[in-house]
Amino acid sequence: MRIALKWIAGLVALIALLVTVFLLVFDWNMLRNAFADRLSEDLGREFAIDGDLEGRLGLQPLIKARDVRLANADWAAEQNMVEIESLQMQMDLRSLARGRLVFSELQIRDAAIHLEIDADGRSSWDLGREPDEPPWIPLIESLVIEDSRLTFHDRRHDVELDATIASAEGTSPEGGAGPVTIEGKGRLQHEEFELVIRGASLLDLRARDEPYPVEVEVRIGATEATLNGSIEKPFQPEDLKMALQIKGPNAFLLAPVLQIPLPSTRPYELSGDLVRETDVWRFDDFSGVVGDSDIAGSLSLDVGRERPLITAELVSEHLEFVDLGPLIGVYPEDRVPAESGEEAPDRLLPDAPLQREQIQKADARVTFRGEVVVAPHLPLRELELDLDLEDGVLRLTPLRFRFVGGTLDLFASIYSDVEPAYSDLDLRLSALELQDIFDDLGLEGAVEGVLKGRAIFETRGDTIRSAMGAAQGEAAVVMERGRVDDSALALLDAGFLEALAVRGENGELQPMVIRCFVAGLEIEDGIMATSTMILDTERTLIAGEGEVDLREETLTLRIEGQPKDPGIAHSRVPVEISGHVTSLSLEIDPSGVMVRGGLALGLGVLIGPLAAILPFIDPGMAEDSDCLQLIEEAEVLLH
């Protein structure tokens, strides 16, 4: 019996020795191809281990591999999707008895991951799983990723990213969790950008139904953004909610990056909640400043439509009027944006081009309210905008400026699908109090009167200047029952007042009581020419004719006054005002040539236009109007 036991013990020792010797001399590379072939079959792509494969057996076997690679999609630019120079993993075989695969340790060093999306939206990492099925991730107790690189190229949106994974560590929940940091640079719609992503441990991705916390810092040119929050379902990023802070010199700089129409603005800084729900992105409850104005509201972008839809509701409690200038290409201190390096020319009408390509890419519905508007030397109190953009047609319905007692409404349609763009506009001025304007100029109570007006015209052009230089239409302005104090008249040229028969023989000025002022304009090829211009006061009748060249921004106006009482003044000579609208000059014509060949003849010509202008401005004006009485008096004068 003892002899048998000795033989059994010797046999076991021999087997153990042989196993030990086998393990010491066993070449793990013999398993390399079989292992690679099995993974290639499971993944549907070539998987290879081009370097050495090493291992150590036990209840927690250790496997080391070098030069590991996984092939990319056959259409991708990069040959391999994953390349790992050094891979080390230790498994816990005891967990297999419980039906789980657990990695006690996973180390990845000097890796390169190349991800791509083609023009048709195919992703290179799609390995044939169901679209809504998240990837399977085993339980990893300790994870280390070092000196690795991530590239991403999205051809649909022209995005390129080349990032380094500075550090990514994770341990089991019992040992605490380490963060992941990814830093990268790239190009987004031809704009250089920098990116830093800080997330929780990659091990947290195992909790597929738990939000994954993440912080993102992005710099695109001079624009900076920070996001803090979580992705609700890490492998289904259709749902996320993050706090967003963004600031930059001009919102328009992001238009080519985001592929949506954005306006030109002064420097801005905004913060709010960025929310994604499937195809809809929202910037909820944001607030901040644009220039010196505050702004708040909500904005959404629906990318699930053939043409993305932007919806925005915006409000400013304190709106500086100067901050609206960049919307039409007018910048503070008469300068274009600093990034262009150019100074604006000495013109009033801006040359900012219509962003035709952008407004044809998306639809929009925007409302904006400026509750308190600060506009030096203008009686502007509030501003309202209702904008609709659909199929490349931009409509203002309307853009409304509220004054004390009146409004200025602009109804406009701009058609970007023709070249140059075609626009039709209807501008309506209702009950503008002149007193408010002159009070702001320091002439309190010196001028009174209420202006009404309207302009209807159509034009073609891709800038405001070119469009106004091609305008066709008509316009008119009417004022009744006004008054100009002698203190305001005293600021005008003495010869001018005498020529218009406003200053009497004794040189004394008296308040000018205005019964009616009417100006009618015909607009053709950017030239606004008077069809009617007459100012009727209690003491004087003043007629005028002239034109404004909107293309050259020049004005020529000849006016003549005739006293109703011949004893008021002896001189009746025309006055000419001319020059660029920013530097007008005044001359008194000593030749005494009458406007339109004489006042009586002029009134006869004006009867028809006057009768047509009143209902053009307001259908009810002709019922009880001092201007209507002027027409009747002119008819008496001619008979």
C-alpha positions in Angstrom: 0.0 0.0 0.0 2.8 2.4 0.9 4.5 1.5 -2.3 1.3 2.3 -4.3 0.9 5.7 -2.5 4.5 6.5 -3.3 3.9 5.7 -7.0 0.8 7.9 -7.1 2.5 10.8 -5.3 5.4 10.5 -7.7 3.1 10.4 -10.7 1.3 13.6 -9.5 4.6 15.3 -8.9 5.7 14.3 -12.3 2.5 15.6 -13.9 2.9 18.9 -12.0 6.5 19.1 -13.1 5.5 18.5 -16.7 2.8 21.1 -16.5 5.2 23.5 -15.0 7.8 22.8 -17.6 5.0 23.1 -20.3 3.9 26.4 -19.0 7.4 27.7 -18.9 8.2 26.7 -22.4 4.7 27.2 -23.9 4.6 29.6 -26.8 1.4 31.7 -26.4 1.8 32.8 -30.0 0.5 29.4 -31.0 -3.0 30.7 -29.9 -2.6 34.1 -31.5 -4.2 33.2 -34.9 -7.0 31.1 -33.4 -7.9 33.9 -31.0 -7.8 36.5 -33.8 -9.9 34.4 -36.2 -12.6 33.9 -33.5 -12.8 37.6 -32.8 -12.8 38.4 -36.5 -15.8 36.1 -37.0 -17.7 37.6 -34.0 -17.0 41.2 -35.0 -17.5 40.8 -38.8 -14.1 42.5 -39.4 -10.5 41.5 -39.5 -9.0 41.4 -36.0 -5.3 40.7 -35.8 -2.4 40.5 -33.2 0.7 41.3 -35.2 3.0 41.3 -32.2 3.7 38.8 -29.4 1.0 37.2 -27.3 2.0 36.4 -23.7 0.0 34.9 -20.8 -0.1 33.5 -17.3 -2.6 30.9 -16.3 -4.5 30.8 -13.0 -7.8 31.7 -11.5 -7.0 35.2 -12.8 -5.2 34.6 -16.0 -3.1 37.5 -17.4 -2.9 38.1 -21.2 -0.5 40.6 -22.8 -0.6 41.5 -26.5 1.3 43.9 -28.7 0.3 45.5 -32.0 -3.4 44.7 -31.9 -5.6 46.1 -34.7 -9.2 46.0 -35.8 -10.0 46.8 -39.4 -12.2 49.8 -40.3 -15.3 49.8 -42.5 -14.3 49.1 -46.2 -15.4 52.7 -47.2 -13.4 54.5 -44.5 -10.3 56.5 -45.2 -8.3 54.9 -42.4 -7.4 51.2 -42.9 -7.8 50.3 -39.2 -10.4 51.6 -36.8 -8.4 50.5 -33.7 -4.7 50.2 -33.3 -3.2 49.3 -29.9 0.6 49.0 -29.3 0.3 47.5 -25.9 -2.8 45.7 -24.4 -2.8 43.9 -21.0 -5.9 42.3 -19.5 -6.5 40.1 -16.5 -9.7 38.1 -16.2 -11.4 36.6 -13.2 -12.4 33.0 -14.1 -14.4 32.7 -10.9 -16.9 35.1 -12.2 -17.7 32.9 -15.1 -19.3 30.5 -12.6 -21.8 33.3 -11.9 -22.4 33.9 -15.6 -20.4 37.1 -15.8 -17.2 38.1 -17.5 -15.1 40.3 -15.3 -11.8 42.0 -16.1 -9.8 42.5 -12.9 -7.5 44.8 -14.9 -7.4 46.4 -18.4 -4.5 48.5 -19.6 -4.3 50.2 -23.0 -1.2 52.1 -24.0 -0.3 53.9 -27.2 -3.6 53.3 -28.9 -5.1 55.0 -32.0 -8.9 55.0 -32.6 -10.2 56.3 -36.0 -13.9 57.0 -36.2 -15.6 58.2 -39.3 -19.1 59.2 -40.7 -19.5 59.3 -44.4 -21.7 61.6 -46.5 -24.6 59.2 -46.3 -24.5 59.1 -42.5 -22.9 55.6 -42.1 -20.7 55.3 -39.0 -17.5 53.2 -39.1 -18.1 51.8 -35.7 -21.4 50.2 -36.7 -20.6 46.5 -36.3 -24.1 45.3 -37.4 -25.9 45.5 -34.1 -29.5 46.8 -33.9 -29.7 50.6 -34.0 -31.2 50.9 -30.5 -29.0 48.2 -29.0 -26.2 49.7 -26.8 -22.8 48.1 -27.1 -21.9 45.3 -24.6 -19.3 46.4 -22.1 -17.9 43.8 -19.6 -17.4 44.6 -15.9 -13.9 46.2 -15.5 -12.5 46.6 -12.0 -9.5 48.6 -13.0 -9.0 50.5 -16.3 -6.0 52.5 -17.5 -5.7 54.2 -20.9 -2.4 56.2 -21.6 -0.8 58.0 -24.5 -3.6 57.3 -26.8 -5.2 59.2 -29.7 -8.7 59.6 -31.1 -9.6 60.9 -34.5 -13.1 61.7 -35.8 -14.2 62.8 -39.3 -17.8 63.6 -40.1 -18.1 64.3 -43.8 -21.8 65.2 -43.5 -21.0 68.2 -41.4 -17.4 68.8 -42.4 -16.0 68.0 -38.9 -12.5 66.8 -38.2 -11.1 66.1 -34.7 -7.6 64.9 -33.6 -7.6 64.3 -29.9 -5.3 62.8 -27.3 -6.6 60.9 -24.3 -4.4 62.5 -21.7 -5.6 60.1 -19.0 -8.4 57.7 -18.5 -8.5 55.6 -15.3 -11.1 53.7 -13.5 -11.4 51.4 -10.6 -14.1 49.3 -9.0 -16.8 51.1 -7.0 -15.2 49.9 -3.9 -11.9 51.5 -4.8 -13.3 54.8 -6.1 -13.6 56.0 -9.7 -11.0 57.9 -11.7 -12.0 60.5 -14.4 -11.3 60.5 -18.1 -9.8 63.5 -19.9 -9.7 64.0 -23.6 -8.0 66.9 -25.2 -8.0 67.6 -28.9 -7.8 70.1 -31.8 -9.6 70.0 -35.1 -11.6 71.8 -37.8 -15.3 72.5 -37.9 -16.7 74.0 -41.1 -13.2 75.4 -41.9 -12.9 76.9 -38.4 -10.1 75.7 -36.1 -11.2 74.6 -32.7 -9.9 73.2 -29.4 -11.7 70.7 -27.3 -11.3 69.4 -23.7 -13.7 66.7 -22.4 -13.7 65.6 -18.7 -15.9 62.8 -17.8 -16.5 60.4 -14.9 -14.7 57.0 -15.0 -15.2 55.1 -18.2 -16.4 52.3 -15.9 -19.5 54.3 -15.3 -20.5 53.6 -18.8 -21.5 50.1 -17.7 -24.6 51.7 -16.0 -26.4 52.0 -19.3 -29.5 53.5 -17.8 -27.7 56.0 -15.5 -26.7 59.5 -16.6 -23.0 59.9 -17.5 -21.6 63.2 -16.0 -19.4 65.1 -18.4 -17.8 68.6 -18.7 -16.8 70.0 -22.1 -14.8 73.1 -23.0 -14.7 74.3 -26.6 -12.9 77.2 -28.3 -13.8 78.0 -31.9 -11.7 81.0 -32.9 -12.5 83.7 -30.4 -15.8 82.0 -29.3 -15.7 80.0 -26.1 -18.2 77.6 -24.7 -18.5 75.4 -21.5 -21.0 72.6 -20.9 -21.6 70.9 -17.6 -24.1 68.2 -17.1 -24.9 64.6 -18.1 -25.8 62.4 -21.0 -28.9 60.6 -19.9 -28.1 57.4 -21.8 -24.4 57.3 -22.7 -24.9 55.1 -25.8 -28.1 56.8 -26.8 -27.1 60.5 -26.8 -30.4 61.5 -28.3 -31.3 62.7 -24.8 -29.0 65.0 -22.8 -29.3 68.1 -20.6 -26.3 70.3 -19.8 -25.7 73.8 -18.6 -24.2 75.9 -21.4 -22.2 79.1 -21.1 -21.0 80.7 -24.3 -19.4 84.0 -25.2 -17.9 85.5 -28.3 -17.4 88.6 -30.4 -20.1 88.0 -32.9 -22.8 85.3 -33.1 -22.6 85.3 -36.9 -19.2 83.6 -36.7 -21.0 80.4 -35.6 -23.4 80.4 -38.5 -21.1 78.3 -40.9 -20.2 76.1 -37.9 -23.7 75.3 -36.8 -25.1 75.4 -40.4 -28.0 77.7 -39.3 -28.7 81.4 -40.0 -27.5 83.6 -37.2 -27.4 87.4 -37.1 -24.4 89.6 -36.7 -24.1 90.9 -33.2 -21.9 92.9 -30.8 -19.9 90.8 -28.3 -22.2 88.5 -26.3 -22.2 86.3 -23.3 -25.1 83.8 -22.6 -25.9 81.0 -20.2 -28.8 78.5 -20.1 -29.7 74.9 -20.4 -28.8 72.9 -23.5 -31.3 70.1 -24.0 -31.5 67.4 -26.7 -34.6 65.3 -27.2 -34.1 63.1 -30.2 -34.1 65.5 -33.2 -34.8 68.7 -31.3 -32.1 70.8 -29.6 -33.1 73.5 -27.2 -31.4 76.3 -25.5 -33.8 76.8 -22.6 -34.2 79.7 -20.2 -31.0 81.4 -21.3 -30.0 84.9 -20.3 -27.1 87.2 -20.8 -25.9 90.3 -22.6 -25.4 91.3 -26.2 -23.3 94.5 -26.4 -24.8 96.7 -23.6 -28.2 95.1 -23.8 -29.7 92.3 -21.8 -31.4 89.4 -23.5 -33.3 86.3 -22.3 -35.5 83.6 -23.8 -35.6 80.2 -25.4 -34.4 78.9 -28.7 -35.0 75.5 -30.3 -33.6 73.7 -33.4 -35.5 70.8 -35.0 -33.1 68.9 -37.2 -35.6 66.1 -38.0 -37.1 68.0 -40.9 -35.9 68.3 -44.5 -35.1 71.9 -43.7 -34.2 72.5 -40.0 -36.6 74.7 -38.1 -35.4 77.4 -35.7 -37.9 78.7 -33.2 -37.0 81.5 -30.8 -38.8 83.7 -28.3 -36.5 86.5 -27.1 -36.9 89.5 -24.9 -34.8 92.4 -23.8 -35.8 94.5 -20.8 -33.1 97.1 -21.5 -32.2 97.4 -25.2 -29.5 99.8 -26.4 -30.5 100.9 -29.9 -26.9 100.9 -31.0 -26.7 97.1 -30.4 -29.2 96.6 -33.3 -26.7 98.1 -35.8 -24.8 94.9 -36.7 -28.0 93.3 -37.8 -27.9 95.5 -40.9 -24.2 96.0 -41.0 -23.9 99.2 -39.0 -21.3 99.0 -36.2 -20.5 101.4 -33.3 -18.0 104.1 -34.3 -18.7 103.4 -37.9 -16.5 100.4 -38.0 -17.0 97.0 -39.4 -16.1 94.0 -37.2 -12.5 93.9 -36.1 -11.9 90.5 -37.6 -12.3 91.9 -41.1 -9.6 94.5 -40.6 -11.4 97.1 -42.7 -13.0 100.4 -42.0 -16.5 101.2 -43.1 -16.8 103.8 -45.9 -18.3 107.3 -45.3 -21.8 106.2 -46.1 -25.1 105.9 -44.3 -26.6 102.9 -46.0 -24.6 99.7 -45.1 -23.0 97.3 -47.5 -23.5 94.1 -45.4 -24.4 91.3 -47.8 -27.6 89.2 -47.5 -26.5 85.8 -46.3 -28.4 84.0 -49.1 -26.8 80.6 -48.6 -27.7 80.5 -44.9 -31.3 81.6 -45.1 -31.9 79.0 -47.7 -30.7 76.2 -45.5 -33.2 76.5 -42.6 -36.7 77.8 -41.7 -37.3 80.1 -38.7 -40.0 81.6 -36.6 -38.7 84.3 -34.3 -40.3 86.8 -32.0 -38.3 89.6 -30.2 -39.5 92.2 -27.8 -37.4 95.2 -26.6 -39.4 96.4 -23.6 -37.3 99.5 -22.9 -35.3 100.9 -25.8 -32.5 103.5 -25.1 -32.0 105.5 -28.3 -30.4 108.9 -27.9 -32.1 111.7 -30.0 -34.9 109.3 -31.0 -38.3 109.1 -29.2 -38.2 105.3 -29.5 -39.7 103.5 -26.5 -40.3 99.8 -27.5 -39.4 97.4 -30.3 -41.2 94.3 -31.6 -40.2 91.8 -34.2 -42.1 89.0 -35.8 -39.9 87.1 -38.3 -40.9 84.2 -40.5 -38.4 82.4 -42.7 -39.6 79.6 -44.9 -38.2 78.1 -48.1 -35.8 81.0 -48.5 -38.4 83.7 -48.1 -37.9 86.0 -45.1 -40.9 88.0 -43.9 -41.2 90.7 -41.3 -44.8 90.7 -40.1 -43.9 93.4 -38.9 -40.9 95.0 -37.4 -42.5 97.6 -35.1 -40.9 100.6 -33.5 -43.1 102.2 -30.8 -42.9 105.9 -30.1 -44.9 108.0 -27.7 -48.3 108.1 -29.3 -47.3 106.3 -32.5 -45.6 103.5 -34.4 -43.3 102.8 -37.3 -44.2 99.4 -38.9 -42.1 97.7 -41.6 -43.8 94.8 -43.4 -41.3 93.2 -45.7 -40.8 90.1 -47.8 -37.3 89.2 -49.1 -37.0 86.4 -51.7 -33.6 84.9 -51.6 -34.2 82.3 -54.4 -33.6 84.8 -57.1 -30.4 86.7 -57.8 -30.1 89.4 -56.9 -32.6 89.0 -54.0 -36.1 90.6 -54.6 -37.8 92.5 -51.9 -41.2 94.2 -51.4 -41.6 96.6 -48.5 -44.4 98.5 -46.9 -43.3 101.1 -44.3 -46.1 102.8 -42.3 -45.5 105.7 -39.9 -48.4 106.5 -37.5 -48.7 109.5 -35.2 -45.0 110.4 -34.6 -44.9 113.2 -32.2 -42.2 115.8 -33.3 -42.2 117.2 -29.8 -40.6 114.1 -28.5 -37.7 114.3 -31.0 -36.9 118.0 -30.4 -37.3 117.6 -26.6 -34.5 115.0 -26.8 -32.4 117.6 -28.7 -32.8 120.1 -25.9 -35.6 122.2 -27.6 -38.3 121.4 -25.1 -41.7 122.6 -26.4 -40.1 124.4 -29.4 -41.7 122.1 -32.1 -45.1 120.4 -32.1 -46.8 118.3 -34.7 -47.8 114.8 -35.6 -46.3 113.1 -38.6 -47.9 110.3 -40.6 -46.4 108.6 -43.6 -46.1 105.6 -45.8 -43.7 104.1 -48.3 -44.4 101.2 -50.6 -41.7 100.0 -52.9 -40.0 97.0 -54.4 -36.3 96.5 -55.1 -33.6 94.0 -56.0 -30.2 93.8 -54.4 -28.1 91.7 -51.9 -27.2 94.6 -49.7 -29.2 97.4 -48.2 -27.3 100.0 -50.3 -27.6 98.1 -53.6 -31.3 97.4 -52.9 -32.1 101.0 -52.1 -30.3 102.1 -55.3 -32.7 100.0 -57.3 -36.0 100.9 -55.5 -39.2 101.4 -57.3 -42.4 102.7 -55.7 -43.9 105.7 -53.9 -43.9 107.4 -50.5 -45.6 110.3 -48.7 -45.5 112.2 -45.4 -48.3 114.3 -44.0 -48.4 116.6 -40.9 -51.3 118.7 -39.7 -51.8 121.3 -37.0 -48.1 121.8 -36.1 -46.2 124.6 -34.6 -42.5 125.8 -34.6 -41.6 128.2 -31.9 -39.5 131.3 -32.6 -36.7 129.8 -30.5 -36.3 126.9 -32.9 -36.6 129.2 -36.0 -33.8 131.4 -34.6 -31.4 128.5 -35.0 -31.9 128.6 -38.8 -30.1 130.7 -41.3 -31.5 134.3 -41.4 -31.3 134.6 -45.2 -33.1 131.3 -45.5 -35.9 132.5 -43.3 -36.2 135.7 -45.2 -36.1 134.0 -48.6 -39.0 131.8 -47.5 -41.0 134.8 -46.3 -40.8 133.6 -42.8 -38.9 136.6 -41.3 -40.8 139.9 -41.5 -39.4 143.3 -42.6 -38.6 144.2 -39.0 -36.6 141.0 -38.7 -38.7 139.7 -35.9 -39.6 136.1 -35.7 -43.0 134.8 -34.7 -44.0 131.2 -34.1 -44.9 129.3 -37.3 -48.3 127.7 -37.0 -48.5 124.9 -39.6 -51.9 124.0 -41.0 -50.6 121.3 -43.4 -47.4 119.8 -44.6 -47.5 117.2 -47.5 -44.6 115.6 -49.3 -45.3 113.0 -52.0 -42.4 111.1 -53.6 -42.1 108.9 -56.7 -39.3 106.4 -56.5 -37.6 105.0 -59.6 -34.3 103.3 -59.9 -33.3 104.6 -56.5 -34.2 108.2 -57.2 -36.9 109.7 -54.9 -38.3 112.7 -56.7 -41.0 115.0 -55.3 -44.4 114.8 -56.9 -45.7 117.1 -54.2 -44.1 119.2 -51.5 -46.1 122.0 -49.8 -46.1 123.6 -46.3 -49.1 125.7 -45.5 -48.8 128.0 -42.5 -51.1 130.8 -41.2 -48.8 133.4 -42.8 -46.9 131.7 -45.6 -47.3 129.1 -48.3 -44.1 127.2 -49.1 -43.6 124.9 -52.1 -40.7 122.7 -53.0 -39.3 120.2 -55.5 -36.3 118.0 -55.6 -34.9 114.5 -55.4 -32.8 112.2 -53.3 -30.4 109.8 -55.0 -30.3 106.8 -52.7 -27.5 105.2 -54.6 -25.2 108.2 -54.2 -26.8 109.4 -51.0 -27.2 112.9 -52.3 -30.0 115.4 -52.1 -31.1 118.4 -54.2 -34.1 120.4 -53.0 -35.4 123.8 -54.2 -38.1 125.5 -52.1 -39.9 128.9 -52.3 -42.1 130.7 -49.9 -44.9 133.2 -50.6 -46.5 135.3 -47.8 -50.3 135.3 -47.7 -50.0 138.9 -46.6 -47.7 140.8 -49.1 -46.6 143.1 -46.3 -44.9 140.4 -44.4 -41.8 140.1 -46.6 -40.5 141.6 -49.8 -38.1 138.8 -51.0 -39.5 135.7 -52.7 -36.5 133.8 -54.0 -35.8 130.1 -54.2 -33.6 128.4 -51.7 -31.5 125.4 -52.8 -30.3 122.7 -50.4 -27.9 120.2 -51.9 -25.0 117.9 -51.3 -24.3 114.6 -49.6 -26.9 113.8 -47.0 -24.1 114.0 -44.3 -22.9 117.4 -45.4 -25.6 119.6 -47.0 -25.1 123.1 -48.1 -27.7 125.9 -48.4 -27.8 128.6 -51.2 -30.3 131.4 -51.9 -30.9 131.8 -55.6 -30.6 135.6 -56.4 -32.1 135.0 -59.9 -35.5 134.7 -58.3 -36.5 131.8 -60.5 -39.8 130.5 -59.2 -40.3 126.9 -58.2 -42.4 125.2 -60.9 -42.8 128.6 -62.7 -44.9 130.3 -60.0 -46.8 129.5 -56.9 -50.3 129.7 -58.4 -49.2 127.3 -61.2 -47.5 125.1 -58.6 -50.7 124.8 -56.6 -52.6 123.8 -59.7 -50.2 121.0 -60.4 -50.4 119.9 -56.8 -54.2 119.6 -56.5 -54.3 116.1 -58.0 -51.4 114.6 -56.0 -52.7 116.1 -52.8 -56.0 114.5 -53.2 -54.4 111.1 -53.9 -51.8 111.3 -51.0 -54.3 111.7 -48.1 -56.0 108.3 -48.5 -52.6 106.7 -49.3 -51.5 107.7 -45.8 -54.8 107.2 -44.0 -58.2 106.7 -45.7 -59.9 108.7 -43.0 -57.7 111.9 -43.3 -59.7 113.4 -46.2 -62.9 113.6 -44.2 -61.8 116.4 -41.8 -58.4 117.7 -42.8 -56.7 121.1 -43.0 -54.8 119.6 -46.0 -58.2 119.0 -47.7 -59.0 122.7 -47.1 -55.7 123.6 -48.7 -56.9 121.7 -51.8 -60.1 123.7 -51.8 -58.3 127.0 -51.4 -56.0 126.1 -54.3 -59.0 125.5 -56.5 -60.4 128.9 -55.6 -57.1 130.6 -56.3 -57.1 129.0 -59.8 -60.6 130.2 -60.8 
